């Protein structure tokens, strides 16, 4: 973070601080919400009095420029405002939800999406976004998994660094750059039962090895701010957690940026039961290291009294103010806080829309693709042989629902829906007939099922656009049942009576439990909520103009009872095996308690996920050959390489995401059965091979040990490279002193 704060910025901030009254200092710690073309009188007065540092949710250009004018021209010191907005996966041009972007496994795509989102939001005066959300998410019941980058700390770390760079560029003061925010620090994704805002209990070793690495990577990448989590972490809400915010973030990581609360989370310390009053909440949050309060008024109402009573000292408060001022100087707001949209690219321009389409295309994951005639899979659809397509489902022609959660500024009229995308991509000579059948994804009315069956029977292929509406995922929108909602399963079952091939396109904000319908459809394309250009992106995939190349950033459970299920689980003392697994229907009557099983399994479902982390099919046929490591014995603090040959044994040019996994066989703490340590998205031409090299270092194998210290431990390891996390780890090597 220090590279954002040059000696000049630090000096300027100190000079300004020396001129400030206590009230003006406290004003720099306050963020308020306002939206619309009219500035309320009380807000204008508060700005004039220096009692407002940041405004959140205002996206009217003229209003934001007027807010800045008030701050600059009608206050004693002329300190500009931070204008915040949740620009999570696009502003006007909407990209796939972050979980979908994670399915691209492409730092370049993620960076480009953030760059476009930052530029577009900057045209209305926004200079601070509350993204990326980098909570490790291993429970698809949790609604905010849609905003996450998935279950794995390595993948999440790589993508979050790219998102930070995309929003901020290499120079925060450059036109179109906006400050980003790593949230929610920390452990929010492990909320009990997948219920939002719920308590989290994570042992420190697991916290350091799994949940903190993406945040540490964001800090290294220069993220301008951190947001403290709503949730209670091991008994202390993050907003008041001095160990987390002070010891780890400030002292261990030397983070110098702004720490902001979540919405009213300082005030909520009282609801948690950590404080008895808003005054005490202000004290606890300030002592923990929260610089700015979002929405509530505990700081502005109580901090002067806390200082007067010597509960807070002036030095601590001054540092909080300096953290905020540093960011304002780094953004160049003192030189130019006003926005001229003419110096920035046009909203939703051709390049932006093309980038959104590419992101959507590369986020889609082909989960299933059965063959109907001979060895020819149903997908891709052959334009030369198909004459009629039945398009069915409530998600097929709904421009709003494909945008996904946390879309405040996207406009559905600009969405290319699944239906319109198919019509555009099909070309002449193909008839497309559409029936929504269900009004929404939750609709339970079956009266149009027979009409849909007739449509299917009369078609060469039926494409079902099903899933869950945007409102069913995101903040506070958690689900205990992950089946397709409403009567969608019944609809699929009804249509499966037909002999017509059925392609299921799923639009959803999380992994859904698809096991009940696997044998009722031929192909499944998981499209997440794909954004503005989703319909055309999907259509081009269905017709084979591009091969699907997305890979799952999160494991898909067979049933909800498996959750949490993730690839990097510990082995346990009795790991499940095919030999030890016993299905409930095979248990003998009056069997002895210890006569069967005795492994870490459920009786009523297989222990494996339905689809593993990293999984995704292609229209191409890839084979991996000759996986080798440069040294079998590697000294600590040394570089080494892993090489292999990737062969495309098909007539289709396609991209493959090559994944490298390791296993530390013996450690001072138990280690996962597999850990992702490298990945590459590579284009392989039809009927050709390429050589792939992973350059690695022994530091890549570090872990937090039994003493919670980062350490590289000597010993035996296994390694494997393949198409997903089910790859066999067949290469052995040893780290030595």
N, C-alpha and C positions, 0 to 999 in steps of 0.2 A: 504493500500500500504506500510505502514511503515515496515511490517514484511519482505519485500523484501530487505529493506535497513538497514542492521545491523549497529551498531555504527562503526564497523570495516570498512565497505564499505564507510560510510560517511566520515570517517577519511582519508581513502585512496584517495577518490576523491578530498578532500580538499587539501591534500598534492600534488597531481598531478596538480591541478588547480594553485597552487602557483608557479609552475615551467613554466607555459605556457605563451607564448607571446600573444598579442592581436590577431594576425593573426591565431595562433594555436587555440585559443578559438573560433574564428568565424568559423574556419574549422569544429569544432564539431557540428555546427548548419546546416550543408549542406549535403543533400542527393542527389546523382546523379544517373542517369539511365545508365546502360550498360548491354549488353547481348552478348553472343557468346564466342568462345574459344580464341579470340584475345583481349588483353587489349589495347585500343587505347593509343597512346603515350601521348596525353594530359591528359588522366585520370591518367596514371601512374605518370606523373610529378606532377599533382595536389595532389595525395596521398603522394608522397615524400615531398611535401611542407607543408603537414599537413592541406590541404584545403578541405579534404573530410572526413566526419564522417561515412557515410553510402552509400552503393551501392544497388540499387533496380533493380531487374529483372534478375540478373545473376544466372543461375542454372547449370553451368558447374563446376564440382567438382574441377578439376585442376585449373581452372581460379580463383575460389573463394579462394582456398588455396594460389595461387600466389598473389591475391589482399591482403590477410592477411599478407603474407610475406613482401610485399612492405610496408604496414602500420607498421608492427612490427620491421622490420630489417633495413629499409631505411629511417626512419624518426627520428627526434631528440628524441622524447619521447616514441615512440613505442606504440601508442594507437591503439588498434584493431578496426576493422570495424563492424558495424551492416550490415548484408546482408539481405535485405528485399525481400519479394515475396508475391504476393496475393495467399495464399493457403487458399481458401475459403471453399471448401467442399471436400478436398482431394488433394493429390499431384499426385501420380501415380494410387493408388487405389482411385477411385472417388466414394464418397458417394452421396446420394440424395442431391439436392440443399437444402440450409438451410430452405426454406419454407417447403420442403418435410420432412426434419428432424424434423421441428416443429410439423408436423402432427403425429409423433410418440408419442408426449407428454411424451418423455422418457429422463430425464436428463442423465441416464446411457448410452443410445445409443449415444446421442450427445457428451458426454465426450469421449467415446471410439473412435468416428469418428475423433474428434480433436486430440486425442492422436496419432492415426495412421497417420493422416496428418502431424502432427508435426514431428514424427519420420522419416517418409519417406522424407520430405523436408530437414530435418537435415542431411541426408546422402550426400547431395550435397553442404552443407555449409550454408544453409539458417538458420538464427537464429532469424528472426522477421517476423511475418505474419500480414497482415492487415485484421484481423477478430477477433472477430465476428462483423458482421453488425447488430446493434440492434435498428435500426430506427423502431418505430411503423409504420406499413404500413396498411392503411385503404382504399387505392385506387389502385385497381388492374390494372388500366391503366398504372401506374408507373412501368417501366421495372424492377427496382431494388427491387420490392416486392419479386422477386425470391430469392434474397440474404437475405431477412429479416426472422424473426421468427414469423411474423404474426401481428395481430391487437391488441393483448392484452398485457398490461404491466406486468401482473402477470406471465403469461406463458413465455413471453419473458425474464423476469428477471430470472426465474428459469433455463431456458435453457442456457442463456448467461453465467451464473456463472459456469455451467458445461463445457461449451466450453472453457472458460478461463482456468479452471483447467486442461482440457484435453491437451491444447497446452502447458501450462507452468509447469504442474505437481506441486508437493509441493516444488520443488527445481529447480529454473531456471537454475542452473549451472549443473544439471544432464544431462547425455548423452541423446540426443533426445528431450530435452525440448527446446521450442522456445518461444520468447516473443510474446504476443498477443496484439491486438489493438482494443479498443472499438470505433466503428465508426457508423454514422457520427454525431458528437456532434454539434448541436442537431436540431431536427425537420425536417430533410431532407425528411423523408417519407411523410410529409404533403405538398409537393410541389404543387403549384396551378395547377389544371387541370391534375395532374398526369404526368406532363412534367419534365423530369430530369433537374436539376440545377435551376429550377424555384424558384421564391420567395415563402417564407412561412410566414404566419401570424397566430400566435398561442398566444392567451392570456396567460399571465403568470400563471394563476391558472390552465389552461388546460395543459400547458407545464409541470408544476410540478406534476400534478396528473396522466398524461398519458404518456408523451414523455420522461421525465427525469428518472423515476424509474429504467428502465433497465440499464441506464448508472451509476446510483448511486450503483446499485447492482454489476455491473462490477467493480467499484472502490473498493467496500467492498471485492470483491473476489480477489483483488490484481492484476487486469489487468495492464500490464506493460506500456501501452501507450494508449492515446486517439488520435483520428484524428478529427480535426475540419471540419465541414461540408463545402461543396462548397457554400451552399445556403445562401441567405439573410434571417435572422430571425427578423421579426418585424422591418425591415428597416436597420438592421446592419448585413452584412455578418458575419457568425460565425467565420471566420478566423481573423476578426478584432473586435470581440465582447468581450470587456473587462468584461462586466457584466456576460456573460456566462462563459468565460474561467477563469477569475480571481475571481469574487465574488462567483459564484456558485461552480465551480470545485475546485479551490484552497482553498478559504476561508471557505465556508460552509462545503465542503466535505473533506477538508484537503488532497486533492490528491497530491501525491509527484512524480508521474511518468512523463514520457515524453509526451508532446503534439506535434504532428506532423501535418503539413498542409496536405491537399489533393493535388493532382497533380496540380502544378502551381497555387494553389488557392491564394497564397499571391500576385503573379503577377496580378491575376484577380480582386483584389480589385479595381484596376484602371478601369477595364472594368465595374464593378458594378457601378462605379461613387462615391465610397467612398474616393478615393485618386486621386491626380492629377499626380502622378509619381510613379515609382517603388521605389524610395527612401521613399516617404511617405507611400507606401504600407508596406515596411519593418518596418517603425516606428510603424504603427498601429498594425501590427501583433505581433511584439515584445512586445509592451505595453499591448496588449490583453492577451498574455501568450502563444504564439506559440513558442516552443523551436527549432524545426527543420523544415527547408523548404524542401519540396519535389519537385525536378526536376528543378524549376526555380532558379534564382540567385540574388534575391533582397537582401537577407541578406549579402551574401559574397561580393557583389558589393557596398553596401551602408552603412553597419552598422558601420564600422570604422569611417566614416565621421559623422554619427549620434552621435556617442559617443564623437567625437572631438568637436562637436557643442553643447554638453550637452543636446541634445534632448533625448538621452538614457543615463542612468547612468551605470557605470561599475558594480555596485552591482546587478542590474537586469540582465545584460548580464551574469555575473558570475553564477547566479542561473540557468539560462537557460543551461549553459554548464554543471553545476553540475548534473542537471536532466539527461542529456545524459550520463555522466560518471557513475553515479549511476547504470544505466541499464547495461552498459558494464561490470562493476564489478560484478553485480548480476548474469549476464549470465556466469561468469567465463571465459570471453574472455582473460583477462590478464594472466590467468594461462595456457589456451589452446584455441587458436583461430582457430587452424587447425582442419580439419575434417578427421576422419578415419572411413569410412563407415562400416568397418568390425566389429566395436563394436556395431553397431545398427542392428535391425532386417532387414532381406532382404525385398526389395521392393516387393509389391504385393504377399506376402507369403499367405499360405493357411488360416491362422488365419485372416489376413487382409481382404481377399476376403469373408470369411464367415461373418465377421462383417459387411461388406458392403452389403451383401445379406440380413442379418437380418434387417439392417437399412432400406433398400428398401422395404422389406416385411411389416415392421411395419409402414412405411410411407404411403402406399397405402390406399386410402379411398374408401370403397364401397358406392356409392351414390344411386344406384338403383338396385333392383334385383327382377324382376317380375316373376310370375309363369306362365307356359305354360300349364302343364297338372296337373289337380287337384291342390294341394297345394304345388307342388314341384317347387321351384325357378329354374331358368336356371343355376345359379351358386350354388354350385360348379359343374363342369363338371364331369360326372360319367365315369370313364375309362372303366367300364364294359359294357356300353350301347352305347358309341360313337364309330363310326368306321371312320368317315371322318370329318376333321376340315378344314374350309376355313379360311385362314389368309390373311387379306386384309389391305392395307394402306401403306403410305410412311414412317411411323415411325416403322414399324414392323421389319425391318432388316437393320437399320441404327445405327451402333455403335457409331457414333459421336454425333448424335442429342440427344441420350438418356443421354449423359453426362451432358448437361445443360450449363448454362452461367458461366463465370469466371473459365474456365478450360484451363489453360495454359499448363499443363504438363501431363494431362491424354492422353492416346493413344487409339484410337478407335479400333485398332486391338485386344485389350484385352477385349473389351466389349462383354458381353453375351447379344445378341439382343433378342427381343421378339420371333422371329422365331426360333432362335437356342435354346432358353430356352424351348419353347414348344416341340421341337423335343426331347430334353433331358429328359423332364419330362413326356412326353406322354406314353413312353414305347412301347412295341411291339403291333402290331395289330391295330394301329391308323394311318390312312393316313392323312398327312398334305399337303395341296396344298396352294401355296402362289402366290399372285398377288399384286404388289405395287399399281397399278391403276394410282396413281398420283406420279410424280417424287419427289415433295417436298410438304410440307404442304400448300404452297402458289399456287400450280399448279392449273390452271383453265381448263385444257384440259380434256374433258369428253369422249374421244373416246374409252376408255377401260371400261366404265361403264357396258356395256352389258356383257362383258366377266366376270366381277366381279359378276354380278347378276347370271350368269350361274354357276359360281363357288359356290356361296351361295346356289342356289337351289339344287345343288348336294351334299351338306354337311349336316351333322347332327347339326352342330352349326357353325356360322361364328364369327370370332373374328376380330374386326377392331382396328387397332393401328393408331390412329389419334391424332391431337393436334397441337402444334406449334413447329417449329424448335428452337434450342437453341438461335440462333441469334435474335429471335423476343422478347426475354426478356433480362434483365440485363441492365447495364448502358447505357443510351442514347437510349434504345430500348423500347420506350413507345408506347402504342396503344390507339387510340380513339375508335376503334371498337373491342369488345372482343369476337365476334363470332369466331367459327372455321374458320381459313383463307382459301383462295382459294375456291375450289369447294367441300370442305369436307361435308358441309351440304347437297349439292346436291347429293353427293355420298351416304350419309346415306339415304336420301329420296328415291333414286333409289333402293337401296338394301332392303328397308323396304317393297317393293312389295312382297318379298319372304315370304314363310311360315316358313322358317328356323329361329330358335332363333338367335338373334344378340347380341353379347357382345361387348361393346365399351370400349376400354382401351385408356384413354387420357393421353398423355405425354405432359406436358406444364409447363411453368415457372410461371404461375399465375392462378387465377380463370378465367375461360372462361364462357361466357354466353351460357348455355346449354339448355335453355328453348325450342328453336326451334326444338330440336331433341329428347326430352324426350319420346314422344309417338311413336318414330320410332325405338327405340332399347329396348331390354329387360333388360339388365344389364349395369351398368356403373361403371368401376373401375378407379378412378383417381390416376394416378401413378406419377404425377409431372414429373420432369426429374430425373430418379431414380439412375443414375450412372452406374458404371462398371458392376455390377451384376444384373441390373434391369430386364433383360429378364428372367432369371431363377427365380428370386424372384416373378415376376408376374405370371409365369407359375405355380408355386407351389400353389399360391393363387387360380388361376383359377381351378385347379384340386382338391382343397380342402385339400391339404397336410397341410396347415395352414389356419386358418380363418383370413380374413381381420380384422385389429384392429386399423387402423389409424383413426384419428379424425381431422376435419378441424381446422386449426389454424387461419382461416380467413373466413368471411362470403362470400357466393357466391351470386352475384346479379342476379335478373331476367333479367334486362336490364341495360345498361350502365347509363341510366338516374337516377337510384337509387343511384349512387355513390356520396359521400361516404355512404356506409351502413355497419353498424357494430352492434354487439349485445348490447354493453354498451352505447347506445344512451341515451340522456336525455329524460324525459317524455314530456316536453313542457306543456303549459297550455291547449292544446287541443290534447291530444294523439290520435293516430289512433286506431280505434276499428273495429271489423267486422260489427258492427251496423252502424258506421259512414262512412264506406268505400262505395263509389259509383263508379262503372265502367263507363267509358266514353260512352259505348254503351247503358247504362241504364239511361242516363240523358235525361229527357223529353225535347222535343222541346219547346223553349221559356220559359224555367224554370226560375224562379226568382233567382237572384244572391245568396240570402241567404237561399234558400229553401231546400238545401240538403248538406250533407257532413259537412263542417265547421270544419274539423280536418286536422292534418298534414299528408296529403296523396297526392299521384298523382292520377289523373283521369284515366290514361292509364296503370297503373300496380298496383298490390297489394303492400301494404306497407311492407310486410315481405320479407326476402331474399328467394332465391330459395332453398338454403341450409344454415342453421344457423351455426354459430361458434360452434365448438365442435361436429358437426354431423358426423356420420359414422356408417354404418350398419355392421352386423356380420353374420356369418353362424349360430351362436348360438342365442338363445332367452333369453335375460336378463330381469329380473324384479327386481325392487327396492322396498324394504319393510321396514317399521318401522323406518323411519327417525326421530331421536330424538336428542335433545340438552340437555346437562347435567344440565343446569340452564336456567330458563326463565328470571330471573333478574340477571345480571352479573355486578359486580362492576368493575370500571376502574382498569387497571393494574392487571387483573386476567386472569387465564387460564380457558378454558372450552373445552368441547369435543362434537363432533357430531358423532353419531353412526347410523348405518343402516345395513340391511341385503341385500346382493346381491345374487340373485338366477339365476342359469343357467338352464333353463327349456328346454334343448335340449340334443341330444346325441353327441354333439360336444364339446371337450375341447376348450376353447377360452379365449382370454384376453379382458377385458373391461376397458375402461378409465372412472373412476368414477369422476364426476365433481361436485364441491360444489360452489354454487353461493349465494350471499347475496344482499340485497337492503337496503340502508340507507334511511328511509322514509322521514326524515326531516333533513336538514343540514343548515349550515350557507351559503353554496353555493349549488346549485342544484346538485343532484347526479344521476349517471346512473341508469337505470331501473334494471340492474343486473351487478354484478362484480364477476369475478372468484376469489375465495379465497383459493382454494385447489383442487388438483387432484391426483389420484393414478391409475397407470396401474397395473391391477391385473389379474392373471390367475385363472379362475374358471373351475373346472372339470365338465364334463357332468353330468347333473341331480344332481347337488349339490348346496349348499349355503355356503357363507362365511360371516363372520361379518367384517364390515369395520369401522375403527375409524379414525376420523380426530382430532388431538390435535391442539387446536388453542389458541390464546391469544387476548385480546382486542386490543393490539397494531396492530394486523393484520387488524383492521378496521379503521386505521388512514387515514386522508385525509389532504390535504392542504386547509385550511379554507379561509374565506373571507379576512384575512390578509396575506394570502400565508404563513402561519406557519403550520408546521405539528402538527396535533392535533387529539385526539380521542374525538369525541363529544357524549355526552349522548343522549339517545332517543330510538325510536322504530326501529327495523330492521325485515326483513324477510329473510328466509333462505330456500334453496332447494338443493337437491342432485339428480342428474340424469345423463342421457346419453349425453346430449348436452345443449346448452344455452336456449333451449325452455322450460326447466323444470319449473314446477310450483313452486313458492316459498311459501310453505304451512306452514312453521314453523315460529312462531313469537317469538321474544325475545327483551329484553330491556337492554340497558347499563345505569347504574346508578352510581352516585357518591358514 
